[in-house]
Amino acid sequence: MKNTLIAWLFCLPFASCTSPVTQMDLSGQWTVCLDSTDVGMDASFGGKLFDTSITLPGTTDEAHLGTKCTLKPALEKPQLLHLTRAYSYVGPAWYSREIQVPSDWKEKDCILHLERVLWDTQVWIDGQKVEGHEESLTTPHEYDLTPYIQLGKKQVLTVRVDNRKRYDMSVNDLAHAYTDATQVKWNGILGDMYIKAVEKTRVESLQLYPDAASRIVKAVVSVYNSSSQTAPVNLSLQVKGKDDGKSYASVEAQAEAVKGYSTVELTCQLGDNAPLWDEFNPYLYDASVELVSGKSTSLMTETFGLRDIRHEGNKLVLNEKPIFLRGTLKCCIFPLTGTPPTDEASWEKLYASAREYGMNHLRFHSWCPPEAAFNVADEIGFYVQVELPVWSVTFGKDSATVEFLRAEAKRISKEYGNHPSFCFWGIGNELQYDFNILASMLGEMKAADDRHLYTTTSFTFEKGHGDWPENQDDFFVTQWTKKGWVRGQGVFNQELPSFDKDFRASIDGMEVPLVTHEVGQYSVYPDLTEIPKYTGTLMPLNFMAVKEDLEKKGLIDKAPEYLQASGKLAAILYKEEIEHALKTPGISGFQLLDLHDFPGQGTALVGLLNAFWESKGILTGEEFREFCAPVVPLLRFPKAVYTNNETFEA
């Protein structure tokens, strides 16, 4: 049971903490044993290592473990459905390595941290099972190893990773958090891996709730005391500019930490001139809280931005200014590894490509990215929409799945909620069935964390829903309303080209902002020069099949022309989609499907960029920004073709 501590707050100079965070890096060589028949490991494996070597962070795909693909290129299923894993493994895998925790970690707690795992983990030390298991698809798996560690002694750490499906949260396994259509159902561990030494009484979590209008930030400090004794603690909070180091505020508090978890709230006034965060000026702050209990010191730092995101009628408003989302989807497409990167450099390249083409927004379709994705979005000023790992047409039928998603929402809020880029949150993609349960979940999420705007689902085909916002929606993502279409697919095939129309009749009377759903989907012929780029764990059998087919027909020399012809048409249609949205008062943004290729769900090559976020040579970023940018000149005129005896009026 959590206890709330009432603390006495007062302003004092902040005493900086020089204590380093003590941790043991676990990246490098491990041994692995695949357990495809799930026979498990008996006590005899104890302190033994396995026979096969693997590098972690990494996956069994990268280590060439599992079933080797024997498929050949062919214009048929499954080759045409998506990129193909060269080596595939789904089932339990046991990873082991030797560790030696330093003797000077006495009086500390030892916490194992694994950044991203798919899906379930369990842990052993010298064959002794560590209490509990973790199953988050999106947040780090952590274990308290303290009772099992013998300081200064060599021990064997074993992690069992089971990547089999645990919950039915996806139609045909298409949700991008667990699929072979984009990322793959990999087995392994990604990102940071370490054992950290932490104080018995420590800061466990720091959640920051900024109020941009009043230039105030409220800090909710979760304190954990693993000892059986209550402990008096002194807390100090300081807020500085992340990059310039400018000091904005400091606050101190005195309290008492009971056994287990307790909460302390601190409030800082940052000053009238404290900069706000948005896409044009993404100013960031570091909030550092220091806890002193006896002779021990615990320190935690979190980054945040001063921003207020809300809606004013049907307008999205950020810091009292209307914003328009120029967005595209990120469906966990990483064609070299089949896994999301956990390093910032990879995300910097991706966001730079999106920004080059005028984007300021990414929607993470049915998944949540790693920490690095948020860090980079914060730094450059990108507005992010996160979704729980679900794309279900039977939502609510399985109570275990619903409870998993409820728990996942709490984990995401705690792990990523401080990021200013995390502006929007939806439960999932095109959800169907029980909207009462969806409403209940959305209400819980909104009540627990008010730092984001929420929507029930990114569109739905459920009868009686999807054509108008749900009661609790802060914004509405759809392709049509009960009054008409709001994306071009429903218009362009039915009417002659015209440039004096918009979608205002379709959204008349709507009281929340509307964002158009998965706009575009205009296919481009495969770029066959892309084939040599696939040097990782995924094979482009789909591209290779097209190439072989053209060679048989003697048409391979036409491939570049097919690419350009289809690409130019797609570019024209994407331009018209975007300008239609920009011309419509009340539309607050669009989400393309897609700026880059989608090599899953039937190989949907719908991008002007390839799956690597590189140009296909169809339209440059500079040309695309002529109609996709913060400021776009717009012209209304009635038709596309004029003869030389007509007067052009606009």
N, C-alpha and C positions, 0 to 999 in steps of 0.2 A: 504494500500500500504506500502510495506516495504522500509525503507530508509537505505542506507549504510553510516555509519559514518566513516570518515577518521580520524584516531586517531594518535597522536604523541606517538611513542613507545620509551621507554628507560629503561635500566636496573637499578633497585634499590633494596635494601633489602626489603623483603616481610613482611608486618605487618600481623600477624595471626589474624583471626577473632574468637572471643569466643562466638558470638551470637548463641544460640541454635535455631534449626528449631522448630517452635511452631506448634504442630498438635494435633488433638483430635482423638483418636482411636475409630473407629466405630464398631469394631468386638464385637461379643457377641449376646445377645438376641434381636431379632427383632420380629415383628408380620407380618403375611403374609395373603393375601387374593388371592386365585386363581380366575381368571376371564376367564374361559374356553370359554364362549360365547362372550367375548370381548364386554360386555355392557359398560365398562368403569366405572368411578367413578364420580359422580356429585359433585358439590361444598359442598354438605352436609357432605362429609367425612372429609372436612376441617382439623381440628386438632385432629381427632380421630385416635386411634390405632385400629388395627384389632383384631380378636378373637384368631387366631391360632398362636402359638409361633414357631419360627425357629431360629436356630443358624447360624449366618453368620460370616466369610465366610462359605459357604456351599451351598447345593442344595436341591431342593424339593425331589429328590431321597433319599438323606440321611435322610430327615425328614419324610420319608414314606408318602409323599403327592402325590396326583394324582391317576391314575388308577392302582390298584393292579393287578399284573400278575396272570392269572389263567391257563396258559399253563402248560402242563406236559411234562416230557422228551419224545421225540419221534424222530425217524430217518426221519424227514421230515422238510419242511419249515414251519414257520420261525426259529424253534428251532436250526436247523443245520447251519443257516447262520452266527450266531454270538452269543456271550454271550447275555443273556436276562435281561432286566431291571426288577427288582422286583417291582418298582413303576415308572410309566411313566407319564410325563406331558409336553405337548407342548401348549403354549399359553401365554397370558399376566399373570403376577403375580405381585401383589403390596406388597412391603415391607416397613414397617414403624417402626420408633423408635423415642423416645424423645431425643432431643439434647439441650444443653445449652452452647452457645458460650461465652467464658469469656469476661467480661467487658473490660479487658486490651488489647483486640484485636482491640481497636479503632485505626483508621488510617491505618488499614491493609485490604488487600483483603482476602476473605475467599474462598478457592478452595476445592471442593469435589473431591476426588480421589477414583476410583473403579478400581482395577487392571485388572481383566479379567471378562468379561460378554459375554453371548451368548444370544441374538444378539443385540437387540435395547434397549436403556434405555431412560427414561424421568424422570424428578425430580420435586417434589413439596415441598414447605415449607409452613406449615399451610394451605394447600389447594391451595396455589398460585403457578401457573406453573412457573418453572424456564425456562428461555429462552433456546431454542435449544434442540437437542437430539444427542446421540452418537450411532454409529453402528459398530465400529471396532471389528473384531473377534480376534484381536491379541494384541492391545495396550490398555493402560488404558483409561477409560472414565472419563473425567473431566468436572466439571461445576463451573462457577463463581457464588457463592451464595451471594456475597456481598450485592446486592440491597435488598435481601430478609431476611437477618439476623437482628434480634433485640438483640443487645449485652446484655448478662446477663439474658435474658428471656428464659424460657422453650418453645421450639417450636417442632413441629412434622415434621420430615424429611421423605418423602415418595419417594421411587424409584420404578418405573414401569419397569419391565424386560419382554421383549417379545422375546421368543426364537423361534418363527415361522420363516420359511425361508423368507429372504428378497430378495435374488437374486439367479438366476439359475446359480450357478457357479460350478455345480457338476453333473456328469452323475450318475443317480440312487442314488443320495445323498451319494456318496462314498468318496468324498474329506474329508480328516481326520479332517479338521477344523469344519465340520458340518455333522455329520453322526451318525447312531446307530451301524455301523459296527465295530468301535473301541472305541473311546470316544463316549459318547451318547449326544443326543440333550438336555442337561441338562438346567434347569432353576435355576438361583441363582446368586451368586457373589463369585468369588474366589480371594484369595490373599489379598494384603493390601487394607484396607478401612479406610479412614480418611478424616477429614477436616483440611487443613493446613492454617495457617496465614502467608501471604507473604506481602512483601513491595509493595507499589504502583509503585515504580520504582524498577525493579528487573531483575535478570538474569533468562530468561525463558528457554533457551536451551544453551548447550555447546557441540559443535561438534568438534571432534579432528581428524586431518588429518596428520598422521605421515609419514615422509620420512626416511625410515630406513637407506638408503645409506649415507645420509648426517647428520643423527642423529638430525633431525629437526622435530618439531611438530607445525603445524598451528592450532590455536584455533579460531573457528568462534563462537562468543558470540552473542546470540540473546537477546536483551534487550527489555523489555516490560514496558511501562509507561502508567498506567491506568488513570492518572490525565490529565487534559486538558492543563497543563502547561509543557513547555519544562523544562528539568532539567539537569544541569551540573553534570556529573558523573566522578568518578575516578575508574578505573578498575585495579586490580592487579591479575596476573596469576602466580601461583607457581606449579612446577612439582617436585614430590618426588617419590621415590620408594614406592610401595604400602605396602610391608611387612617390608622392612628394614628402611624406613623413610629417606633414603639418599636424600639430596636436589640436584637437577640437574639444575634447572633454575628458574629465576623469571623475570617477565616483567611487566611494568606498562603502562597505557595509560590514557589520558584524552579525554573526548568526551562530547557530549550533546545528551540526550535522548529526542526525539520528542514524541508527543502523539502517542500511538500505538507501533508498532514494529520497531526496528532499529537493525543494525548489526555492530559489531566491530570485526576486525580481529587482532589477536595477534600471533606473531611467536616467538618460543623459540628454541635456540640452546642447545641441551642437553649434548654435549661433545663427543669426539671421542670414549670414553670407555663406553658409555651408552649401557647397555645390550639389545640385541634383543629378540624377542618372537618367540618361536617355540615349538614343542611337547617335545623336550628334555630339554629346558630351558625356561619355560613359565613365563618370568619376566614381571611384571606389574608395571605401574606407576599410580599415582593419580594426576590429574590436577585439581587444585582448583582455581576458579575465584571468587574474591570478588569485589562487586560493592558498592561504597559509594556515596550516594546522600544526601547532607545535613546531617541530623542526623540519617538517616536510612542506614542500611547495609544489603546487600543480598549476600548470599554465595551459590555456587554450586560446587560439586566435581564429576568428571567423571573418570572412570578407562579406561586405554588404554594400548596397547602394541606396541612396535616398530617392525613393520613387513612390508615387501613388498611382496605381492603376485602377480605374473604375469605368463605369459607363454612365453617360449623361444622356438619357433617352436612348436613341439608336446610334450614338456616337461613342467610340472608344476614346477615353481621355487619359492621358499620361501627364501628371504634373500640371493639370489644368489646361492642357493643350490637346486638341484632337490629333489622333494618329491614324494612319492607314497601314494595314499589314500587307506588305508585298512578300508573299511567302511561297515556299515550296516544301515538299515532303522530304523527310529523311526516314527511309524504311529499312534501316540497318543493312544497307548495301555496301559491302566492303569486299571487292572482288579478288583481292590477293590473299586474304586470310579467312574470310567467312566469319569474322568476329569483329566487334566494335573496338576501335583503338582506345587505349587508356592514356596515351601521351598527348600533350597539348600541341605538339608540332603537327600531327596528323589533322587535328581539328582546325588549326590555324589555316592550313592549306584548303580545307573544305569550305570554311566560312569565307575565306578570301575569294574563292570562285563564286560563291553565292553573292557576295557583295559586288564583285565585278559586274554581275548581271543585274544589279539594282535591288537585290533582295535585302530585307531587314528582318526576316521572320523565318523560322523553321518549325514545322510541325513534326514531332516524333510520333509516327503512326504506330499505335499499339505497342509502344515500348518506351523505356526511359533510358537516356544515355548515361555513360559514366561521368564522374566528376570533372574530367578534363574538358568535356564538351561544354559544361556550364561555365567553367573558368574562362575559356576563350570567349564565349558569348558575352560574359560580363565585361571583359576587357574591351571588346570592340563595339558593344552596343547592339546586340541581336536580341529580338523578342522570341522566346521559346515557348512552344506548347508541348507539354508532356502528357502522355496517356498511360494508364495502367496497362499491364500486359494482357489485354483481352480484346478479342474480336469474335463475339459469340452471337449466334441467332437463337440461343436457348438460355439467355442470361437469367439466372435465378432458379433454374431447375435443380442444380446441384449446389446444396448449401455449403459443402466443403470448399468449392471454388469461390463462392461469395466471401466466405470467411478469410480465405487466403488473400483475396483482393483487398478486403478491408485492412488486413494487417500490412499488406504491401503499401497501401496508401499512407499509413502511419509511418512506415519506414522511409518512404520517399520524402515525406514532409520533414522528418528529422534530419535526413542526410543531405538534402538538396534545397530545402525551403528557404535558406538565407540568400540564395543567389538572386540578384535583381533581374537577371535575364529570364528567370522562371516566372513568366507573367501569366501564363494560361495553363489550365489543367482540365482535361476531359477524362471521363472514366474509361472510354475505349473507342474503337472504330465501328461504326455502322451496327450498333448493338440492337438486338431484338429480344422480344418476349416480355419479361416482367418489368414494366416501367415503375411499379410501386417500389420494388426493391432498389431499382436505380435511383429513384427519388430519395429514398431513405439513405442510401450511400452518399449521394451528393450532399445532402443536408449535413451528414456527419463530417464530411471532408471540409465543407465551408465553415462549420462551427469550430473545427479544430485548427484551421489555418486560414486566416483572412488576407494573406499576402498575395493571393493570386485571384484571377477571375476564372469562373468555372462554367463548364457546359456538360450536360448529361452524356451526350455522345456526339461524335463527329458524324453527323447524318444517321439516318436509319430508314430501312424499308418497312418497318413495322406499321401495319395498318392502324390509322388513328393517331400516328405520331410522325414526326419528321418534316411536316409541312408548316409548322409553327413552333416557336420556342416552348420548352417545358417551363413550368411555373418558376423553378429555381434557377434557370439558366441566366448567367451574366452576359453571355454572348451565344450566338447561334450559328452553327456550321451546317450548311445545307446546299443542295443543288437545285432545289425548287421550294416554293411555298404553296399554300393553298390557293394563291392567286396567280401563280405562273412560275416560269423558269427564272433562275438567276445565274445560269451559265450557258455558254453558247451552244453546247451540244444539242440542246433542245430547240435551238433557233436557227442555227446556220444551215442545217439541212432542209429546212422548211421554207425559208424566205430568201428572196434575192438579196445580195449584199447591200446593206445600207448603213450609214454612219451617223444618223441623226436620232437613233433610238437608244434607250437604256432600260433598266429593269425596275424603274421606280414604281410602276403599277403593281409589281409582284411583292413589294415590301411595304406597301401603303398600310399604315397603322401599326407596324411593328415597333415595339418599345424597347428592344435591346439591339445591340450591334449585330449585324449579319456579316459572316465571312463565307465566301463561296467555296464549295467543297470540291477538291480534286479536279480543278479546272484544267481543261486541255485534253490529255490522253490522245494526242495526235501522233500517230506512229510514224517513225522515220526508218527508212531501209537500213539494214545492218551495215555498220562500217567495218568492212572485212580487214582493214589495216589494223584493227584493234586486237586481232587474235594474238600476235606475239606479246602483247602486254600481260597476258595471263601466265605469270611465272610463279604463282603461289600454289595454294591448296585447291583451287577451283579450276576446272577445265571448261573452256567455251565450246562444248560439243555442239551447241545450238548454232553458233557462228560458223563453225567448221562444216556443219551439214549444209548450210546455205552456200558456202563457198564451193563445196564439192558439187552441189546441184547445178550451180552456174557454170562450172567447168565442164560438166557433162553436156550441157546445152549450148556450149560455145558462147556464153554470154558474160564471161568473167570480166571482160574489158568494159562492160556497161555498168559494173557495180558502182564506180564513183559517180556516174551520172544519175543512177537510181537514188543514191544517197542525197545528192544535191537537189534533185527535183522534189523528192518527198520532203526533204528538210526545209526547203524554201516555202512549200505550202504550209508545213507545220508552223513555221515562224510567222507567217501571215496570220494564221488562225490564232496563235498564242497572243499576237499583238492585238487582235480584235477582241479576244477574251478580256485581256487586261484593260483595254480602253473602255469596254462596256462597263466594267466594274468601276473604273475611275469616274465615269460620267454619271454614275447613279448616286444621288444624295441618299444617305442612309446605309449604303454598303461600306463596311469598315475594313475590307481587305479581301484578299484571295489567297488560296492555297493551291498551287499548281500540282498536277500530276502529269508531267514533272519537268523540272528544269534539266535533270539528268536522267539517264536511262534507268529502267527498272527491269533488271534481267531475271525477274521472277514472275510467278503467276502467268505463265505462258510466254515468257520473254517479251515483256512490254517495252519496246524500245521507243519511248515517248519523249526523249530528251533532245535538246539542242546540244547538250553536253553528254559525254559518254559516262559509263558507270564509275570512271575514275575522276569525274568532275573536270574533264578536259574538253576543250572545244572540238567539235566535229568539222569546223570550217564552214558552218552554215551561216552564222551570224555572230559578229564579235560582241563582246560585252558593251563596248561603246555604242554600237548600233542598238542593242537591246535596251540600254538605258535611255534611249530617246523616247521610249514609251513605258519604262518601268524605272521610276526614280522618285525622289521626294517631291520634285516639281515636274509636271508633264504638261506641255501645251496640247490642248484638245480642240478639235474642230468638228462641227456637226454639218453633214451634207447628206443628201438623200440617196445617192447611188454610186456605184463604182465605175461605170462606163459612161463617157460623154463623147458626143460627136462634135465636129468642128463648127457646127452651126448652132450650138447650144451655149448659153451663158452659165458659167459655174458660179453658184451662189452658196455661201456657207456662213 
